[in-house]
């Protein structure tokens, strides 16, 4: 099994996780809400994304989102 670098992350951190899906890859960007042996869960703009440990390819911490623009 590949190194589980994401196991050192903390709930509440902002991350991006690249994971395998049928036909390629996808990314989940948002706040980490769960970390355990089965994988991670990320709260994204579109909702919660559960990523199984076996499907995680890459991941890293990301900075906070930019402030909203005023029109």
Secondary structure by P-SEA (a helix, b strand, c coil): ccccccccccccccbbbbbbcccccccccccccccccccccccccccbbbbcccccccccccccccccccc
